[in-house]
Amino acid sequence: MIVAIDGPSAAGKGTLSRRLAATLGYHHLDTGLLYRAVGARLLATGADPADAEAAAAAARKLGPADIAREGLREEDVGRAASVVAANPAVRAALVEFQRRFAAQPPGAVLDGRDIGTVICPGAEVKLYVVASAEVRARRRHDELRGRGEPATYAAVFRDLQERDARDQARGTAPAKPAEDAIVLDTTDLTADEVFAQAIGIVRSRSS
Ligand code: CDP
C-alpha cells in the first residue's frame, strides 16, 4: 500500500505524513530531504545550485546517510533545494531510490510534490494538501521562530511565493494534483482534523 501526499511548501504534509506512517506502521520518506541533501552538498562545496552539471553529479552520489544529516531544514538549504529540484537530471537520478522505498512492505507514505503524478502514479491513496499562502507562511514562520531561527513574516511569505512559482512552472514534474488525487484544504483545519480526514480516506481504500 502506497500513500502519496503532495502539495506546496508548509501546507502540513510533513506532520500529516509522519502521523499516518506511525499509525499505520508504514515507512515514511520526506522526499524534500533528497532535494535538500543535493542542495546542501552543493552549498558545502561552494558550487552554485544553478550549475546543472554539478547538481546532477551531486544527486547521483546521494546515499541514505546524506538525508540523515543535520541542517537540512535550514532556509538557505531549502532555497538551494528548490533550485536543484527544477533540474531534470537531478530528478531523474532520484527516481529509483524513491520507488524502491515506496515498494517496502507493509506500506509506505511518501510526501513531496510529484509522488502521485510521477514517482508512484499507481499509489492506492493520493492526497494533495493545500492551504492559503498566508496560512502557510504563518505556519513556516512559527516553525522557524520555534527553532530559534530569525525570520520576518514578510520574508517567509516572499520566499514561499518564489518557491511555489518555481515548483509550478518547471517543465519536469511540476507540482500539481494527480487527476485521481483528493485535495485536502487545511487552511481552516487543525492538525488533528487533517489527520482524521486523511486516515478516514486511507482506511476506506484499504478495506
Ligand atoms: O516545505 P519546503 O518546500 O520548505 O521543503 P521540502 O518539502 O523539504 O522541499 C524542498 C524543495 O524540494 C521544494 O521547494 C521543492 O522545490 C523540492 N521538492 C520537489 O521538487 N519534489 C519533491 N518530491 C519534494 C521536494
Residues whose N, C-alpha, C, O or C-beta is under 5 A from the ligand:
A	BS01	CDP	S9 A10 T31 G32 L33 Y35 G78 A81 S82 A85 D111 G112 R113 D114 R163 D167
